[in-house]
Structure formats: structure tokens, C-alpha cells
Amino acid sequence: MPVRARGLTVEGADGRRYLDCLSGDGTLVLGHNHPVVLAAIRDALASDAPLNAPESATPVKEAFLSELLRTLPSDLADGARVRFCAPSGAQATQTALELVRSATGRTPVALCFYGGADPADAQLGTSAALFVDPLRGGSDCGGDPDSSTVLAPNFWMRDLRYLAAARSIPLIADETRTGVARTGAFWAVDHSGITPDVMVLSRAVAAGLPLSVVVHRDSLDTEQPGTPAAPFRGNQLALAAGAATLAHVRTHGLATRAAALGARMLSQLDSLRAEFSCIRRVRGQGLMIDMEVRPPEADTTPEPTETFAAPATRLTSTPFHHSHHSLRARPGAEAGSGLAVAVQRACLERGLIVGLDGPRADVLRLLPPLTITDEQAAAVLDRFADAVASVSHTPAAPDARSPFS
């Protein structure tokens, strides 16, 4: 039960301190209660301005827009339109879909890097937009949920950009999980150098406070607003926190920092596989890392090969439907999940908070704040290795559940 928190450190009601590598499910990119975020919120409160102004321009909203546009690809930022939505990423996605439906009169198609159809499929030529999650495990478009920290290859994203442009179809990029430097670039699309026509932003864009926005080219503007009713879209505290967060990440080069530190952490975690056979795979990008943990005897499926075929044989398209796929640990998970739960519990006993994910509840996730120091990163790795060592040869109880269930 957390009662106080600052940066990476959380203090529980029991007086113990923990290193929090969940960071509010990745939303707290500056960690808990960062001074610049707290100062921005206090200033907004002290100004006596309305706390919620959904229909109005305000100084706080203008500051947020200014910082946001500085971070976007320049050819999108020039002339961009920004729509403030209801607080969740799902509602921002709905806004983006209504926008392109209104502009084209057609239905969007979702795509992910996960084997199948020819991109010349006629269905793509009649779509309102191509909706892509830069993560290979984008569950909303039928992707592999076990690869949900792995970005689609740059060549695939570039080919997708070309495909959309050749057919005059808007390209929507979902940056709700990958945005604000989490992957080692400010936005995941920056890795491939593409510029989407629409970007969906949420989660970390306001340092964990409820805010989501849709950025789009002005050519997609229509007479219809395309924004579902959202009475809290003018939350001044979230906008203030967002402006402070975006500015701090940009001016302190935290994307570059995340890329370098994440690469070192991935390398050190991957070296543990030689020592512990229960660590099956280590994956990630920047400070978005996961480890697949299960007993070798619990799996008879061959390990997948990470080879990338030509895009024409790897592109899958599905009619878009936004759904909520829960990948959290759940009772009755498949065999092998007990070991991952045991490692998660052993981490907690050692003062380390990690996430449990995957449809088999056998994926341990690290989402540390971008402000994590080298010394803290070393402590995280030491505690994780010790936790794995403590349980790797101990059979897990068949009814083991996550300590956070």
C-alpha cells in the first residue's frame, strides 16, 4: 500500500521502500511527484483560473500546445490541428476514427506486423484510414500480445507510409503506449522517420494525469466536429502537468538517455538467460522492457525466430474494432505462469515492483521512469537477478497469483 513516492522510490504503509519499475503503467515518465510537475500543478492552482475549461482557450492550454508542437514531426506540426478528447486513450482512438470516417465516408482498417495478407489487398484501397500500433503486439489489430514491447521494423513502417500515401489514405499512429520518449525516441514513429497523418496520444502525455489528444493534418478537418462529448477535456491541471513534462523531456534529452540506458539494461538482462533457463526471451526498446519467464519443461512450442520476411508476406489487415484486451494476470492462466508470479513476488520481497503481463501471465515487465539513474538501474537489475535465483529451482504453487491481483 503506497503512502509516499518520489521519483523511482515508493514508500509503503509498512515503512519499507520499493523501487517502482511500473511507473503508473508507464504513464509517469518523470517518476512519482517530479518537482517540475508538482510546480506546474501548484502554479495552476494558485492562478485561480478555472480548473476545467473544455470549450475555451486558456494560457495553460496554449502552453501545452506550444510544447506539444515542438516535439512532433515538423511536417505534421506545421498546420496541425489538435483535438482534446475524453481522458483515456480508447476515447482518443474513437475521436480519431470518427475524424477519418467523417472526412472520407469510409471505415478504417487496423494493421500490425504479424504475418498474413498482401498489402495490395483491395480492402486497403477502400479504407478511411490505416490505423497502426507501432508495437508489434498491438492487440487491437490482432497482433502478437507476447511482443508488446517490440517495435515493428522501420522498413515495414516506411512501406506502410508509402502504401497509405499511394492510395491517398490517412495513416493513424497510436502512440498511447509508446509516446513521450518511452522507446528511446520522443515518438515511436521517429525511429522510422515517417510522419503519420493522425497521431493518438495519451498516458504519459500529462505525467499520469488524465489527458488524451488527437493531432491531425488540417486537410482532414470537416464541418462535423468529430469529437465525442468529453466534459473533462479541458482539465487545467493535466494540461499544466503535460506542458511541464514535455518541456522537461525535450530540454533534458531524456529520449536519448532512455535509448542508451535501455540498451545497457537489455544487454545485462539478456546475459541472465545463460544462467537461468527459465528466462526464455528478453525484449524491449528504450525503457520498455519485458522478460518471458516460464519453466522449460512447461513449453513444448519451438522458440519463434525473429526473422523479418518481405512486407508483402507479413502484413495483416483487419477491420478496426477498439476493444479492451486485458493482459493482466488472471486465475486459471496456462501452465508455467506460476513461476513468473513467484518471481514477481520475490521481487516485491526484495523491494522491487515489476509488472506481470501476457495472455499466459508469464511476462515480467519493466517500465522505469526516464529519470532513473545508473545506480538505480544497477539496483533494479541486482534485485531482479536475486529474485530469479531464489525461485528458479523452486516449484511454484499451482494456484499462485500475482501479489497485485
FENJOKA-V787644 format. One record per helix or strand. SS is the DSSP state (2 for helix, 1 for strand). FROM is the first residue (numbers start at 1). TO is the last residue. If there is no record, write none. Layout:
BEGIN
[[SS FROM TO] [SS FROM TO]]
END
This chain:
BEGIN
[[1 2 7] [1 9 12] [1 17 20] [1 32 32] [2 35 46] [1 52 52] [2 59 71] [2 74 77] [1 80 84] [2 89 104] [1 109 113] [2 122 125] [1 129 133] [1 135 135] [2 139 141] [2 145 147] [1 151 151] [2 154 166] [1 170 174] [2 189 192] [1 198 201] [2 203 206] [1 213 217] [2 218 220] [1 235 235] [2 236 251] [2 254 274] [1 279 285] [1 288 293] [2 296 298] [2 311 313] [1 315 319] [2 337 349] [1 352 353] [1 355 357] [1 363 366] [2 374 391]]
END
